[in-house]
């Protein structure tokens, strides 16, 4: 049986305005215009005179459009039509963050998505019926994911991307499904401008009286090929709801970023914390919608001096909650403040799939991630970040060589049926064992020796001995080391291990046998 391709189109109209509303949700109920300032008109009308700054409307939300505001107007004309108009500058960071948020929301539903441009995502829905349900259920899931990241989308589902996009653009409800085989009928009433054809081709078709996709689909294909060539055939295919362009899957970037430009300079950490909290809320909503968590953060601050202040913030545990992230950022900025007022804030996170699980039955319950992160942040402030973490053995022959890594909770111990060999019962059934109790730090002792063999340890006579066991390393470095170890039985019955530093000649009590 042939594979039937079905696609969903996720469409967010007036995307520049939607990106601003995502950062300021209160603007959704007000007429909003996004303006871009350019200086292309002489202020005095003479050649060579300074140019005046003209604020042009580049996008308007639905409330503003209902009152006659359109892109391409000057801000003065828009305010004349709508005195209640609220304007915001066009900030590329807002648009880019919103674009990535929409892509990530769709990626949480299907692993195969395509970036169709600002406010437009195509989703391959083949196989999703088994996981989510029928096409309307898939559409509702996409609407929900888009709302979770602060965007309002309309969804069209059809056998081709073009058909899905056209029905999404013309739909009045959040989800519209075109039945299989009904693509041509579903597109027939759409205006020709929906296809975004080249100006020359659109003008030619308009001279022929072609106004809708139904008119274009009704033209004879052979005649279009003769008169318009490949461009005419492609337009005819699109009017029929046929896609011949390859599907180009989108891959998410390694870091997810949210940014916010500021219209004023911030020189107070308390005010900056409020801006960071707003940015983190948007970032965490994106992570949560994709069932991800952040295991590393980077804060980049644009400064009024023209420079930048960047800080890497370590997370002891992957989190997706605003408060612990904000606490860590504020503590880090308190210790390393920027040297000039802040004019821009950007926060990027490295996303990972958080592993959900249950703690061991015989272990104490693990702390909540937010509590763990907060405690570790306060400990790092007290003892220093270099003195806090999880020790890990270094691949070295040196005794007790270790390094400190970022703290991670202990893993589940091995089951009793998989105990390591050295913990297995003795073959003879005996239960008596010797335990070696290490002395940390090792205690300095006085040792008398005959040649190299110890004969007295802190004035106690050595009755029996074994050794020496010698080891050395890092001879090429200033950290060179060399030592020898002996097991000795003393006259008072103590059985211990002593070690001699062969570089300094000092003896140490390294361990006791119990």
JOBELUR-V737945 format. One record per residue. SS is DSSP state (H for helix, E for strand, L for the rest). OMEGA is omega as a letter, one per 40 degrees, with the letter a starting at -180 (NA if undefined). D_LAST is the distance of its C-alpha to the last C-alpha in Angstrom with 1 decimal. Layout:
# JOBELUR-V737945
ss=SS omega=OMEGA d_last=D_LAST
ss=SS omega=OMEGA d_last=D_LAST
This chain:
# JOBELUR-V737945
ss=L omega=a d_last=74.0
ss=L omega=i d_last=74.4
ss=L omega=i d_last=71.8
ss=L omega=a d_last=73.3
ss=L omega=i d_last=72.2
ss=L omega=a d_last=72.0
ss=E omega=i d_last=71.2
ss=E omega=i d_last=70.7
ss=E omega=i d_last=71.8
ss=E omega=a d_last=70.1
ss=E omega=i d_last=72.7
ss=L omega=a d_last=72.4
ss=L omega=i d_last=75.8
ss=L omega=a d_last=76.6
ss=H omega=i d_last=73.2
ss=H omega=i d_last=73.4
ss=H omega=i d_last=74.3
ss=H omega=i d_last=71.5
ss=H omega=i d_last=69.0
ss=H omega=i d_last=70.1
ss=H omega=i d_last=70.1
ss=H omega=i d_last=66.5
ss=H omega=i d_last=65.5
ss=L omega=a d_last=67.9
ss=H omega=a d_last=68.2
ss=H omega=a d_last=70.8
ss=H omega=a d_last=73.3
ss=H omega=a d_last=73.6
ss=H omega=a d_last=76.2
ss=L omega=i d_last=78.2
ss=L omega=a d_last=80.5
ss=E omega=i d_last=78.5
ss=E omega=i d_last=79.7
ss=E omega=a d_last=77.6
ss=E omega=i d_last=79.4
ss=E omega=a d_last=79.3
ss=E omega=i d_last=81.1
ss=E omega=a d_last=83.1
ss=E omega=a d_last=85.8
ss=E omega=i d_last=88.6
ss=E omega=i d_last=91.7
ss=E omega=a d_last=93.5
ss=L omega=a d_last=93.5
ss=L omega=i d_last=97.1
ss=L omega=a d_last=98.5
ss=L omega=i d_last=99.3
ss=L omega=i d_last=97.8
ss=L omega=i d_last=95.1
ss=L omega=i d_last=94.5
ss=L omega=a d_last=90.9
ss=E omega=i d_last=89.6
ss=E omega=i d_last=88.9
ss=E omega=a d_last=85.7
ss=E omega=i d_last=86.4
ss=E omega=a d_last=83.9
ss=E omega=i d_last=84.2
ss=E omega=i d_last=82.9
ss=E omega=i d_last=80.7
ss=E omega=i d_last=79.5
ss=E omega=i d_last=80.1
ss=L omega=a d_last=78.5
ss=H omega=i d_last=80.4
ss=H omega=i d_last=81.4
ss=H omega=i d_last=83.0
ss=H omega=i d_last=84.6
ss=L omega=i d_last=86.2
ss=L omega=i d_last=87.9
ss=L omega=i d_last=89.3
ss=L omega=a d_last=86.7
ss=L omega=i d_last=86.2
ss=L omega=a d_last=84.4
ss=L omega=i d_last=86.7
ss=L omega=i d_last=88.2
ss=E omega=i d_last=88.0
ss=H omega=i d_last=86.0
ss=H omega=i d_last=89.3
ss=H omega=i d_last=91.0
ss=H omega=i d_last=87.9
ss=H omega=i d_last=88.0
ss=H omega=i d_last=91.7
ss=H omega=a d_last=91.1
ss=L omega=a d_last=88.1
ss=L omega=a d_last=87.9
ss=L omega=a d_last=84.6
ss=L omega=i d_last=82.9
ss=E omega=a d_last=79.4
ss=E omega=i d_last=78.6
ss=E omega=i d_last=75.4
ss=E omega=i d_last=75.1
ss=L omega=a d_last=74.0
ss=L omega=a d_last=70.4
ss=H omega=a d_last=69.2
ss=H omega=i d_last=65.5
ss=H omega=a d_last=66.4
ss=H omega=a d_last=68.2
ss=H omega=i d_last=65.5
ss=H omega=i d_last=62.7
ss=H omega=i d_last=64.8
ss=H omega=i d_last=65.6
ss=H omega=i d_last=62.0
ss=H omega=i d_last=61.2
ss=H omega=i d_last=63.9
ss=H omega=a d_last=62.7
ss=H omega=i d_last=59.1
ss=H omega=i d_last=60.4
ss=H omega=a d_last=62.3
ss=H omega=i d_last=59.3
ss=L omega=i d_last=57.3
ss=L omega=a d_last=60.0
ss=L omega=i d_last=60.6
ss=L omega=a d_last=58.8
ss=L omega=i d_last=62.3
ss=E omega=i d_last=64.2
ss=E omega=i d_last=66.8
ss=E omega=a d_last=67.6
ss=E omega=a d_last=71.3
ss=E omega=a d_last=71.6
ss=L omega=i d_last=71.2
ss=L omega=a d_last=71.0
ss=E omega=i d_last=71.3
ss=E omega=i d_last=68.6
ss=E omega=a d_last=69.3
ss=E omega=i d_last=66.8
ss=E omega=a d_last=66.8
ss=L omega=a d_last=66.5
ss=L omega=i d_last=66.5
ss=L omega=a d_last=63.8
ss=H omega=i d_last=63.1
ss=H omega=a d_last=65.1
ss=H omega=a d_last=62.3
ss=L omega=a d_last=59.8
ss=L omega=a d_last=62.1
ss=L omega=a d_last=65.4
ss=L omega=a d_last=69.0
ss=H omega=i d_last=70.4
ss=H omega=i d_last=71.1
ss=H omega=i d_last=67.5
ss=H omega=i d_last=66.4
ss=H omega=i d_last=68.8
ss=H omega=i d_last=67.6
ss=H omega=i d_last=64.0
ss=H omega=i d_last=65.1
ss=H omega=a d_last=67.0
ss=H omega=a d_last=63.9
ss=H omega=i d_last=61.7
ss=H omega=i d_last=64.3
ss=H omega=a d_last=64.6
ss=H omega=i d_last=60.8
ss=L omega=i d_last=61.1
ss=L omega=a d_last=64.2
ss=L omega=i d_last=67.0
ss=L omega=a d_last=69.8
ss=L omega=i d_last=70.7
ss=E omega=a d_last=73.3
ss=E omega=i d_last=72.4
ss=E omega=i d_last=74.8
ss=E omega=a d_last=73.9
ss=E omega=a d_last=76.1
ss=L omega=i d_last=76.2
ss=L omega=i d_last=76.4
ss=H omega=i d_last=75.1
ss=H omega=a d_last=78.6
ss=H omega=i d_last=79.6
ss=H omega=a d_last=76.4
ss=H omega=a d_last=77.0
ss=H omega=a d_last=80.7
ss=H omega=i d_last=80.2
ss=H omega=a d_last=77.3
ss=H omega=a d_last=79.6
ss=H omega=a d_last=82.5
ss=L omega=i d_last=80.5
ss=L omega=i d_last=80.9
ss=L omega=a d_last=77.7
ss=L omega=a d_last=74.1
ss=E omega=i d_last=73.9
ss=E omega=a d_last=76.7
ss=E omega=i d_last=76.6
ss=L omega=i d_last=79.2
ss=L omega=a d_last=79.7
ss=L omega=a d_last=79.4
ss=L omega=a d_last=82.8
ss=L omega=a d_last=84.1
ss=H omega=a d_last=83.1
ss=H omega=i d_last=86.7
ss=H omega=a d_last=88.0
ss=H omega=a d_last=85.1
ss=H omega=a d_last=85.9
ss=L omega=a d_last=89.7
ss=L omega=a d_last=90.2
ss=L omega=i d_last=87.9
ss=E omega=a d_last=89.7
ss=H omega=a d_last=89.8
ss=H omega=a d_last=88.0
ss=H omega=a d_last=84.8
ss=H omega=a d_last=84.3
ss=L omega=i d_last=84.3
ss=L omega=i d_last=86.7
ss=L omega=a d_last=88.0
ss=H omega=a d_last=90.9
ss=H omega=a d_last=93.5
ss=H omega=i d_last=92.6
ss=H omega=i d_last=92.5
ss=H omega=i d_last=95.9
ss=H omega=i d_last=97.4
ss=H omega=i d_last=96.3
ss=H omega=i d_last=97.6
ss=H omega=i d_last=101.0
ss=L omega=a d_last=101.0
ss=L omega=i d_last=100.4
ss=L omega=a d_last=96.8
ss=L omega=a d_last=95.2
ss=E omega=i d_last=92.4
ss=H omega=i d_last=90.0
ss=H omega=i d_last=92.2
ss=H omega=a d_last=95.1
ss=H omega=a d_last=93.2
ss=H omega=a d_last=91.9
ss=H omega=a d_last=95.5
ss=L omega=i d_last=96.7
ss=L omega=a d_last=97.4
ss=H omega=a d_last=94.6
ss=H omega=i d_last=96.8
ss=H omega=i d_last=98.9
ss=H omega=i d_last=95.8
ss=H omega=a d_last=94.6
ss=H omega=a d_last=98.0
ss=H omega=a d_last=98.5
ss=H omega=i d_last=94.9
ss=L omega=a d_last=92.9
ss=H omega=a d_last=89.2
ss=H omega=i d_last=88.7
ss=H omega=i d_last=91.1
ss=H omega=i d_last=89.4
ss=H omega=i d_last=86.0
ss=H omega=i d_last=87.5
ss=H omega=i d_last=89.0
ss=H omega=a d_last=85.7
ss=H omega=i d_last=84.0
ss=H omega=i d_last=86.9
ss=L omega=a d_last=86.2
ss=L omega=a d_last=82.5
ss=L omega=i d_last=81.4
ss=L omega=i d_last=78.6
ss=L omega=i d_last=78.6
ss=L omega=a d_last=76.2
ss=L omega=i d_last=72.7
ss=L omega=a d_last=69.9
ss=L omega=a d_last=67.6
ss=L omega=i d_last=64.1
ss=L omega=i d_last=62.6
ss=L omega=a d_last=59.0
ss=L omega=i d_last=57.2
ss=L omega=a d_last=56.3
ss=L omega=i d_last=52.6
ss=E omega=i d_last=52.9
ss=E omega=a d_last=54.8
ss=E omega=i d_last=56.7
ss=E omega=a d_last=58.6
ss=E omega=i d_last=60.7
ss=E omega=i d_last=63.2
ss=E omega=a d_last=65.8
ss=E omega=i d_last=66.9
ss=E omega=i d_last=70.4
ss=E omega=a d_last=69.3
ss=E omega=a d_last=66.8
ss=E omega=i d_last=63.5
ss=L omega=i d_last=62.0
ss=L omega=i d_last=60.0
ss=H omega=i d_last=56.4
ss=H omega=i d_last=57.1
ss=H omega=i d_last=60.2
ss=H omega=i d_last=58.3
ss=H omega=i d_last=55.6
ss=H omega=i d_last=58.3
ss=H omega=i d_last=59.6
ss=H omega=i d_last=56.1
ss=H omega=i d_last=55.6
ss=H omega=i d_last=58.8
ss=H omega=a d_last=57.9
ss=H omega=i d_last=54.4
ss=H omega=i d_last=56.0
ss=H omega=a d_last=58.2
ss=H omega=a d_last=55.4
ss=H omega=i d_last=53.0
ss=H omega=i d_last=55.9
ss=H omega=a d_last=56.3
ss=H omega=a d_last=52.6
ss=H omega=a d_last=52.5
ss=H omega=i d_last=55.7
ss=L omega=a d_last=54.1
ss=L omega=i d_last=50.7
ss=E omega=i d_last=49.0
ss=E omega=i d_last=46.7
ss=E omega=i d_last=46.4
ss=E omega=i d_last=43.2
ss=E omega=a d_last=44.9
ss=E omega=i d_last=47.8
ss=E omega=i d_last=50.2
ss=E omega=i d_last=52.7
ss=E omega=a d_last=55.8
ss=E omega=i d_last=58.2
ss=E omega=a d_last=61.7
ss=E omega=i d_last=62.9
ss=L omega=i d_last=66.4
ss=L omega=a d_last=66.2
ss=L omega=i d_last=66.2
ss=L omega=a d_last=62.6
ss=E omega=i d_last=59.5
ss=E omega=a d_last=56.2
ss=E omega=i d_last=53.4
ss=E omega=i d_last=49.9
ss=E omega=a d_last=47.1
ss=E omega=a d_last=45.2
ss=E omega=i d_last=41.7
ss=E omega=a d_last=40.8
ss=E omega=a d_last=37.2
ss=E omega=i d_last=38.3
ss=E omega=a d_last=41.6
ss=E omega=i d_last=44.0
ss=L omega=a d_last=47.7
ss=L omega=a d_last=48.2
ss=H omega=a d_last=50.3
ss=H omega=i d_last=48.6
ss=H omega=i d_last=45.1
ss=H omega=a d_last=47.0
ss=H omega=i d_last=49.4
ss=H omega=i d_last=46.7
ss=H omega=a d_last=45.0
ss=H omega=a d_last=48.3
ss=H omega=i d_last=49.4
ss=H omega=a d_last=46.2
ss=H omega=i d_last=46.6
ss=H omega=i d_last=50.3
ss=H omega=a d_last=49.6
ss=H omega=a d_last=47.4
ss=L omega=a d_last=49.8
ss=L omega=i d_last=53.3
ss=L omega=a d_last=56.3
ss=L omega=i d_last=58.7
ss=L omega=i d_last=61.9
ss=L omega=a d_last=63.1
ss=E omega=i d_last=62.1
ss=E omega=a d_last=64.9
ss=E omega=a d_last=63.0
ss=E omega=i d_last=59.6
ss=E omega=i d_last=57.9
ss=E omega=i d_last=54.6
ss=E omega=a d_last=53.3
ss=E omega=i d_last=50.3
ss=E omega=a d_last=48.5
ss=E omega=i d_last=48.7
ss=E omega=i d_last=46.1
ss=E omega=a d_last=45.9
ss=L omega=a d_last=43.5
ss=L omega=i d_last=41.3
ss=L omega=a d_last=41.6
ss=L omega=a d_last=38.8
ss=L omega=i d_last=36.9
ss=L omega=a d_last=33.4
ss=L omega=a d_last=30.7
ss=L omega=a d_last=31.1
ss=L omega=i d_last=27.6
ss=L omega=i d_last=27.4
ss=L omega=a d_last=29.0
ss=L omega=i d_last=32.5
ss=L omega=i d_last=33.0
ss=L omega=i d_last=35.2
ss=L omega=a d_last=38.8
ss=H omega=a d_last=39.5
ss=H omega=i d_last=41.8
ss=H omega=a d_last=39.3
ss=H omega=a d_last=36.5
ss=H omega=a d_last=39.0
ss=H omega=i d_last=40.2
ss=H omega=a d_last=36.8
ss=H omega=i d_last=35.8
ss=H omega=i d_last=39.1
ss=H omega=i d_last=38.7
ss=H omega=i d_last=35.2
ss=H omega=i d_last=36.7
ss=H omega=a d_last=39.4
ss=H omega=a d_last=36.9
ss=H omega=a d_last=34.4
ss=L omega=a d_last=36.4
ss=H omega=a d_last=36.6
ss=H omega=a d_last=34.6
ss=H omega=a d_last=31.5
ss=L omega=i d_last=31.5
ss=L omega=i d_last=30.7
ss=E omega=i d_last=28.2
ss=E omega=i d_last=25.9
ss=E omega=a d_last=26.5
ss=E omega=i d_last=25.0
ss=L omega=i d_last=27.5
ss=L omega=a d_last=28.4
ss=L omega=i d_last=27.3
ss=L omega=a d_last=25.1
ss=L omega=a d_last=24.1
ss=L omega=i d_last=20.5
ss=L omega=i d_last=20.5
ss=L omega=a d_last=24.3
ss=E omega=i d_last=25.5
ss=E omega=a d_last=28.7
ss=E omega=i d_last=29.8
ss=E omega=i d_last=32.1
ss=L omega=a d_last=34.1
ss=L omega=i d_last=32.1
ss=L omega=a d_last=32.0
ss=L omega=a d_last=30.5
ss=L omega=i d_last=27.5
ss=L omega=a d_last=28.7
ss=L omega=i d_last=28.3
ss=L omega=a d_last=25.1
ss=L omega=i d_last=25.6
ss=L omega=a d_last=26.7
ss=H omega=a d_last=24.6
ss=H omega=a d_last=26.9
ss=H omega=i d_last=26.2
ss=L omega=i d_last=22.4
ss=L omega=a d_last=21.4
ss=H omega=a d_last=20.7
ss=H omega=i d_last=17.0
ss=H omega=i d_last=16.7
ss=L omega=i d_last=19.0
ss=L omega=i d_last=18.3
ss=L omega=a d_last=17.8
ss=L omega=a d_last=21.3
ss=L omega=i d_last=20.8
ss=L omega=a d_last=19.9
ss=L omega=a d_last=16.6
ss=L omega=a d_last=14.0
ss=L omega=i d_last=10.8
ss=L omega=i d_last=8.7
ss=L omega=i d_last=5.8
ss=L omega=i d_last=5.2
ss=E omega=a d_last=6.4
ss=E omega=a d_last=7.1
ss=E omega=i d_last=10.6
ss=E omega=a d_last=12.6
ss=E omega=e d_last=16.0
ss=E omega=i d_last=18.1
ss=E omega=a d_last=16.7
ss=E omega=i d_last=17.4
ss=E omega=a d_last=20.1
ss=E omega=i d_last=19.4
ss=L omega=a d_last=21.9
ss=E omega=i d_last=21.5
ss=E omega=a d_last=24.1
ss=E omega=i d_last=24.8
ss=E omega=a d_last=27.1
ss=L omega=i d_last=28.7
ss=L omega=a d_last=25.9
ss=E omega=i d_last=23.1
ss=E omega=i d_last=20.9
ss=E omega=i d_last=21.6
ss=E omega=i d_last=20.4
ss=E omega=a d_last=18.0
ss=L omega=i d_last=19.3
ss=L omega=i d_last=21.2
ss=E omega=a d_last=18.3
ss=E omega=i d_last=19.3
ss=E omega=a d_last=17.6
ss=E omega=a d_last=17.6
ss=E omega=a d_last=16.7
ss=E omega=i d_last=16.6
ss=E omega=a d_last=17.1
ss=E omega=e d_last=19.2
ss=E omega=i d_last=20.9
ss=E omega=a d_last=20.8
ss=E omega=i d_last=23.6
ss=E omega=i d_last=24.8
ss=E omega=i d_last=27.7
ss=E omega=a d_last=30.1
ss=L omega=a d_last=32.8
ss=L omega=a d_last=34.7
ss=L omega=a d_last=37.9
ss=L omega=i d_last=37.0
ss=L omega=i d_last=36.3
ss=L omega=a d_last=32.8
ss=L omega=a d_last=32.1
ss=E omega=i d_last=28.5
ss=E omega=a d_last=27.0
ss=E omega=i d_last=23.5
ss=E omega=a d_last=21.6
ss=E omega=i d_last=17.9
ss=E omega=i d_last=16.4
ss=E omega=a d_last=13.1
ss=E omega=i d_last=13.4
ss=E omega=a d_last=12.3
ss=E omega=a d_last=13.8
ss=L omega=i d_last=16.0
ss=L omega=i d_last=14.0
ss=L omega=a d_last=11.1
ss=L omega=i d_last=8.9
ss=E omega=a d_last=7.9
ss=E omega=i d_last=9.0
ss=E omega=i d_last=11.6
ss=E omega=a d_last=14.9
ss=E omega=i d_last=18.0
ss=E omega=i d_last=21.6
ss=E omega=a d_last=24.3
ss=L omega=i d_last=27.1
ss=L omega=a d_last=29.8
ss=L omega=a d_last=29.2
ss=L omega=a d_last=27.3
ss=L omega=i d_last=24.7
ss=E omega=a d_last=21.0
ss=E omega=i d_last=18.1
ss=E omega=a d_last=14.4
ss=E omega=a d_last=13.5
ss=E omega=i d_last=9.7
ss=E omega=i d_last=6.4
ss=E omega=i d_last=3.8
ss=L omega=NA d_last=0.0
